[in-house]
Amino acid sequence: MSDHALRLLRQDRRLAELVAHPFDFDLDRAAHGHVEEVRLASGEPLEVVAGDDTGGTYFLCADGSVLYADSEGTAGIIGSSADEALELVIGLPGWRDYTQLSPDDGEERILACVTETEDEIREYYGIDEERAELRAALGFPERSPVELVGRLCAALARTEPDFVLLNADEGCAYDRLGPDGPPLWETVLAAGRADLTCLREGDRNAWREVAEDPVRRRLTLRAAQFDRAEGDLELLRHLLRHETRSPMTEELRLAAVLVGLYGDTGDLPLLLEVRETDFDTACGLSGVPEPGASADELRQWARELDESMFGTDPADEPVSTWTDLARDQGMTELARVTLIRELDDIVMDQSRLRCPWAPRTLPHGSAARARPGLRGTRRPSPGAARPAPVCRSPGDGMGPGLGPAHPRPPGAGGGQAAAGGEQLGRRPRGPGHPR
């Protein structure tokens, strides 16, 4: 952590005034705080160190990173230290116009954007001599705009999940400053995809280790769901046999479906044996064809269950699939932030409350009250059934266990909402508005 330049600014009034005008990093505004009370979703402390003339605020985080939040409900990390953030603010006085840029855009486009913005600033303020004076006084090297944009891009990418900012009263999350990150499923599936590759390559150690580890086994089955290959039958049988060690899971049913899709009637004894593991598996796999069924009957059973419950697009999975698997891998903050944003989107579009017995409206601040519950969430106890990913009413006749599969209602999957809620439309934000 380096705050040498920040300490110099606090000691030298001339330098502090220079960085405030024209570089809009005003230490005096720290006394006024942010436009509303805020906190980090992680619970880590924040210190206001400066503000700008648009109502934005610079916060110093516990690890030394600097988080910038504007007055319209957007926030992001802009530096891993106060010195790095100040070097950015001074080197790129129009940095807020470049949050969607990345090194992939190329030097020509980056320089063109920077030139256009800085020419507009020069119509009102001098920046060249002032920038040179500040760099010399604070010990900053002269870096190219391309390098600084690359640093900004890397810093913004670190915002989630550890530095998500919440409205302190309502618990709703600020939008992400800069480009959206990868969808949750992509991060969650990374380890499972790697293990699936090892199994396909015939790594015998991986066959043993993955099969014996319940989390790795579930992730590998999910990877196989979205990356299906003709030669996977034997490894799917292997994983299916071992998945019976866990209480009835969605992944056990998935493994049975993936095996059944091959239409090999020689697998019927295995599927029936798995079905009879316990009461829950008997309910969850109640539709498995009986002995003597044809290959077409086996395929039809597996295809119907696949189409109603699984499929090949990870974006169609309920967000709970990915938050559960994130938490099981120790990605607690990633799961927490995803659930907070999911609740925020429901507050914005309450038509997503699909269960007929659910309340018609949610009070603002539901996310705030729900967030701490993630810490206390427990895995189902042995023998407990995991609910199927669809809503069912209390009077639909469902007994214990998972029961028969039902098609998902339209829009029941995670889809775009799980990746950031693009289809939901957001209200304009301002100080005090719920997010």
C-alpha positions in Angstrom: 0.0 0.0 0.0 1.4 3.4 -1.0 -0.1 6.7 0.1 3.1 8.9 -0.2 1.5 11.3 -2.7 -1.7 11.6 -0.7 0.3 12.5 2.4 2.2 15.2 0.5 -1.0 16.7 -0.8 -2.4 16.9 2.8 0.8 18.7 3.9 1.2 21.1 1.0 -1.8 23.5 0.4 -0.4 24.6 -3.0 -0.3 21.0 -4.3 -3.7 20.2 -2.8 -5.3 23.2 -4.6 -3.6 22.2 -7.9 -4.9 18.7 -7.9 -8.4 20.0 -7.0 -8.4 22.4 -9.9 -8.2 21.3 -12.7 -7.9 17.6 -11.8 -11.0 17.5 -9.7 -9.6 15.5 -6.7 -10.6 17.9 -3.9 -9.4 16.9 -0.4 -11.6 19.6 1.1 -14.7 17.8 -0.1 -13.9 14.8 2.1 -15.4 16.6 5.1 -18.8 16.6 3.4 -18.8 12.8 2.8 -20.7 11.1 0.1 -24.2 12.1 -1.2 -25.7 9.3 0.9 -24.6 6.8 3.5 -22.9 3.8 1.9 -21.0 0.7 2.9 -19.2 -2.2 1.2 -21.1 -5.5 0.8 -18.1 -7.3 2.3 -18.4 -5.3 5.5 -14.8 -3.8 5.2 -14.3 -0.2 6.3 -14.2 2.8 4.0 -12.6 6.2 4.4 -13.6 9.3 2.4 -10.4 11.0 1.1 -11.7 13.4 -1.5 -14.6 14.4 -3.8 -15.2 16.0 -7.1 -17.5 18.8 -8.4 -20.1 16.3 -9.7 -20.9 14.9 -6.3 -18.6 11.9 -6.7 -16.4 10.6 -3.9 -13.1 8.9 -3.6 -12.9 6.2 -0.8 -9.8 4.6 0.6 -10.5 0.9 1.3 -8.9 -1.3 4.0 -6.4 -2.8 1.6 -5.4 0.6 0.3 -7.4 0.4 -2.9 -9.3 3.6 -4.0 -13.0 3.2 -4.8 -14.7 6.0 -6.8 -18.5 6.4 -6.5 -20.5 8.9 -8.5 -23.7 10.6 -7.4 -25.9 8.5 -9.8 -25.3 5.1 -8.3 -22.1 3.8 -10.1 -18.9 2.8 -8.4 -15.6 1.1 -9.2 -12.0 0.6 -8.1 -9.6 3.0 -9.9 -6.3 2.1 -8.3 -4.7 -0.4 -6.0 -3.3 2.4 -3.8 -3.9 6.1 -3.3 -0.7 6.9 -5.3 -1.9 4.8 -8.2 -5.3 6.5 -8.2 -3.7 10.0 -8.0 -1.4 9.1 -10.9 -4.4 8.2 -12.9 -6.4 11.3 -12.0 -3.5 13.6 -12.9 -2.4 11.7 -16.0 -5.9 11.3 -17.4 -8.0 14.2 -16.1 -10.9 12.9 -18.3 -10.6 9.4 -17.0 -14.3 9.0 -16.4 -14.8 9.1 -20.2 -12.5 6.1 -20.6 -14.1 3.5 -18.3 -15.4 1.5 -21.3 -12.0 1.4 -23.0 -9.5 -1.4 -22.7 -6.0 -2.1 -24.2 -7.8 -4.3 -26.8 -9.2 -1.1 -28.4 -5.8 -0.3 -29.6 -3.4 2.7 -29.3 -5.0 4.7 -32.1 -8.5 4.7 -30.6 -7.3 5.3 -27.1 -5.2 8.3 -28.1 -8.0 9.7 -30.1 -10.4 9.6 -27.2 -7.9 11.1 -24.8 -7.0 13.9 -27.2 -10.6 14.8 -27.8 -11.4 14.9 -24.1 -8.3 16.9 -23.1 -8.8 19.4 -25.9 -12.2 20.1 -24.5 -10.7 20.5 -21.0 -8.1 22.9 -22.3 -10.8 25.3 -23.5 -11.5 26.1 -19.8 -8.4 25.0 -17.8 -4.7 24.7 -18.3 -3.6 21.1 -17.7 -0.2 20.5 -19.3 2.0 22.7 -17.1 -0.1 21.8 -14.0 0.3 18.1 -14.7 4.0 18.4 -15.2 4.4 20.3 -11.9 2.3 17.7 -9.9 4.2 14.8 -11.4 7.5 16.3 -10.4 6.3 17.2 -6.9 4.7 13.9 -6.2 7.4 11.7 -7.9 5.2 10.3 -10.6 6.8 9.2 -13.9 5.4 10.4 -17.2 3.3 7.5 -18.5 1.5 7.3 -21.8 -2.3 7.5 -21.9 -2.4 4.0 -23.3 -0.6 2.6 -20.3 -2.8 4.6 -17.9 -6.0 3.3 -19.6 -4.7 -0.2 -19.3 -4.2 0.4 -15.5 -7.7 1.8 -15.2 -9.2 -1.2 -17.0 -7.3 -3.6 -14.7 -8.4 -1.7 -11.6 -12.1 -1.6 -12.6 -12.0 -5.3 -13.2 -11.2 -5.8 -9.5 -14.3 -4.1 -8.3 -16.4 -7.3 -8.0 -16.9 -9.1 -5.8 -14.9 -7.6 -3.0 -15.6 -3.9 -3.5 -19.3 -3.7 -4.3 -20.8 -0.5 -2.7 -24.3 -0.6 -1.1 -26.7 2.1 0.0 -26.4 1.8 3.7 -30.1 2.2 4.4 -31.6 0.0 1.7 -28.8 -2.4 1.0 -29.1 -2.0 -2.8 -26.0 -2.2 -4.8 -24.3 0.5 -6.9 -23.9 -0.3 -10.6 -20.5 -1.4 -11.8 -18.3 1.3 -13.2 -16.8 0.2 -16.5 -17.5 -3.0 -18.5 -19.5 -5.8 -17.1 -17.5 -8.7 -15.8 -17.9 -12.3 -17.0 -21.2 -14.0 -16.2 -21.3 -15.9 -12.9 -21.6 -19.3 -14.5 -18.4 -18.8 -16.4 -16.3 -18.2 -13.3 -18.1 -21.0 -11.4 -17.6 -23.5 -14.2 -13.9 -22.9 -14.8 -12.7 -25.6 -12.4 -15.3 -28.1 -13.7 -14.3 -27.5 -17.3 -10.6 -28.1 -16.4 -11.5 -31.4 -14.6 -13.7 -32.5 -17.5 -10.8 -32.0 -19.9 -8.6 -34.2 -17.6 -11.2 -36.9 -17.5 -11.5 -36.9 -21.3 -7.7 -37.2 -21.6 -7.8 -40.3 -19.5 -6.0 -39.0 -16.4 -6.5 -41.8 -14.0 -5.7 -39.7 -10.9 -8.3 -37.2 -12.0 -10.9 -40.0 -12.4 -10.3 -41.0 -8.8 -10.0 -37.5 -7.3 -12.9 -35.9 -9.1 -15.2 -38.8 -8.4 -14.4 -38.8 -4.6 -14.7 -35.0 -4.2 -18.4 -34.0 -4.2 -17.9 -30.4 -5.2 -15.5 -31.3 -8.1 -17.9 -34.0 -9.2 -20.8 -31.7 -9.3 -18.9 -29.0 -11.2 -17.6 -31.6 -13.7 -21.2 -32.8 -14.3 -22.3 -29.3 -14.9 -19.4 -28.7 -17.3 -20.5 -31.9 -19.2 -24.0 -30.6 -19.3 -22.9 -27.6 -21.4 -20.1 -29.3 -23.4 -21.5 -32.7 -24.6 -19.3 -35.1 -26.4 -19.9 -38.5 -27.9 -17.1 -40.2 -26.0 -18.3 -39.1 -22.5 -20.5 -42.1 -21.7 -18.0 -44.0 -19.6 -16.9 -41.0 -17.5 -20.6 -40.1 -17.0 -21.3 -43.6 -15.7 -18.4 -43.2 -13.3 -19.6 -39.9 -12.0 -23.2 -41.1 -11.7 -22.1 -44.1 -9.5 -20.2 -41.8 -7.2 -22.9 -39.1 -7.0 -25.1 -41.5 -5.2 -22.9 -40.9 -2.1 -24.5 -37.5 -1.7 -28.1 -36.8 -0.8 -30.4 -36.5 -3.8 -28.9 -33.6 -5.9 -29.8 -31.9 -9.2 -26.4 -33.2 -10.4 -27.4 -36.8 -9.8 -30.5 -36.4 -11.9 -28.4 -34.6 -14.5 -25.9 -37.5 -14.6 -28.7 -40.0 -15.1 -30.1 -37.8 -17.9 -26.8 -37.5 -19.6 -26.3 -41.3 -19.5 -29.8 -41.9 -20.7 -29.4 -39.7 -23.7 -27.0 -42.2 -25.2 -29.9 -44.7 -25.4 -27.8 -47.7 -24.3 -30.2 -50.2 -22.7 -27.3 -51.8 -21.0 -27.4 -48.7 -18.7 -30.9 -49.5 -17.4 -29.7 -51.7 -14.5 -27.4 -48.9 -13.4 -30.1 -46.3 -13.6 -32.6 -48.4 -11.8 -30.0 -49.2 -9.1 -29.3 -45.5 -8.7 -33.1 -44.8 -8.5 -33.4 -47.3 -5.6 -30.6 -45.7 -3.5 -33.1 -44.1 -1.1 -36.5 -42.6 -0.9 -35.4 -39.2 -2.4 -33.7 -40.8 -5.4 -36.8 -43.0 -5.9 -38.9 -39.8 -6.1 -36.3 -37.8 -8.1 -35.8 -40.5 -10.7 -39.3 -42.0 -10.6 -39.7 -41.9 -14.4 -36.7 -44.0 -15.3 -37.9 -46.7 -17.7 -38.4 -50.2 -16.3 -36.4 -53.3 -17.4 -37.1 -54.3 -20.9 -37.5 -50.7 -22.2 -36.3 -50.0 -25.7 -33.4 -47.6 -26.5 -36.0 -45.1 -27.9 -37.9 -45.2 -24.7 -34.8 -44.6 -22.7 -33.8 -41.7 -24.9 -37.3 -40.2 -24.8 -37.3 -40.2 -21.0 -33.9 -38.6 -20.9 -34.7 -36.1 -23.6 -37.9 -34.9 -22.0 -36.2 -34.5 -18.6 -33.3 -32.7 -20.2 -35.6 -30.2 -22.1 -37.7 -29.5 -19.0 -34.9 -29.2 -16.4 -31.4 -28.9 -17.9 -30.5 -28.0 -21.5 -27.3 -26.8 -23.0 -27.2 -23.1 -22.3 -25.7 -22.1 -18.9 -27.5 -18.7 -19.0 -30.8 -20.6 -18.8 -30.0 -22.1 -15.4 -31.6 -20.5 -12.3 -29.2 -18.2 -10.6 -29.3 -20.4 -7.5 -27.5 -23.1 -9.4 -24.5 -20.9 -9.8 -24.6 -19.2 -6.3 -24.7 -22.6 -4.7 -21.7 -23.8 -6.7 -19.9 -20.6 -6.1 -20.4 -20.9 -2.3 -19.3 -24.5 -2.4 -16.0 -23.4 -3.9 -15.5 -20.8 -1.3 -16.5 -17.9 -3.5 -18.8 -16.5 -0.8 -18.5 -12.8 -1.8 -19.2 -13.6 -5.4 -22.4 -15.5 -4.3 -23.4 -12.7 -1.9 -23.1 -10.0 -4.5 -24.9 -12.0 -7.2 -27.8 -12.5 -4.8 -27.9 -8.8 -3.8 -28.1 -7.8 -7.4 -30.8 -10.5 -8.1 -32.9 -9.1 -5.2 -32.4 -5.5 -6.5 -33.7 -6.6 -9.9 -36.8 -8.2 -8.3 -37.5 -4.9 -6.5 -37.3 -3.1 -9.8 -39.4 -5.7 -11.6 -41.7 -7.4 -9.2 -43.4 -9.4 -12.0 -40.5 -11.8 -11.4 -42.2 -12.9 -8.1 -43.6 -15.9 -9.9 -44.8 -18.0 -6.9 -48.5 -17.5 -6.5 -48.4 -17.3 -2.7 -45.5 -14.7 -2.7 -46.3 -11.1 -1.6 -47.3 -8.9 -4.5 -44.7 -6.3 -3.6 -41.4 -6.2 -1.8 -40.4 -3.3 0.4 -37.3 -1.4 -0.5 -34.4 -2.6 1.4 -35.2 -6.4 1.0 -31.7 -6.9 -0.2 -30.2 -5.3 2.9 -32.2 -7.6 5.2 -31.4 -10.7 3.1 -27.7 -10.2 2.6 -26.5 -11.3 6.0 -28.4 -14.5 5.7 -25.8 -15.8 3.2 -23.4 -16.2 6.1 -25.7 -18.4 7.9 -26.9 -20.5 4.9 -26.3 -24.2 5.4 -26.1 -27.0 3.0 -29.1 -29.4 3.2 -28.7 -32.0 6.0 -28.1 -35.6 4.9 -31.3 -37.1 3.4 -32.9 -33.7 2.8 -34.2 -33.1 -0.6 -33.0 -30.2 -2.7 -35.9 -28.3 -4.2 -36.3 -28.5 -8.0 -35.7 -25.2 -9.8 -39.3 -24.3 -10.3 -42.0 -22.7 -8.1 -44.7 -25.0 -6.8 -47.8 -24.1 -4.8 -48.5 -25.7 -1.4 -51.5 -27.5 -2.9 -49.9 -29.1 -6.0 -49.8 -32.6 -4.4 -46.0 -32.8 -4.2 -44.7 -35.2 -1.5 -41.3 -35.5 0.0 -38.2 -35.5 -2.1 -37.9 -33.8 -5.5 -40.9 -35.4 -7.1 -41.5 -35.5 -10.8 -39.9 -33.0 -13.1 -42.0 -30.1 -14.3 -41.2 -27.9 -17.3 -39.8 -24.5 -16.3 -42.2 -21.6 -16.7 -41.1 -19.1 -19.3 -38.3 -16.9 -17.9 -37.6 -19.2 -15.0 -34.0 -19.5 -15.9 -31.2 -17.2 -14.7 -30.7 -15.8 -18.2 -29.7 -12.2 -18.5 -30.9 -11.4 -15.0 -28.1 -13.7 -13.6 -25.6 -11.9 -15.8 -26.6 -8.4 -14.7 -30.3 -7.9 -15.4 -29.9 -6.3 -18.9 -33.5 -6.9 -19.9 -35.0 -5.4 -16.8 -34.6 -1.7 -17.3 -33.4 0.4 -14.4 -34.9 3.6 -13.0 -32.8 6.7 -13.1 -30.7 6.9 -10.0 -29.9 9.8 -7.9 -29.1 10.5 -4.2 -31.5 8.6 -2.1 -33.1 6.6 -4.9 -33.3 2.8 -4.3 -31.0 0.7 -6.4 
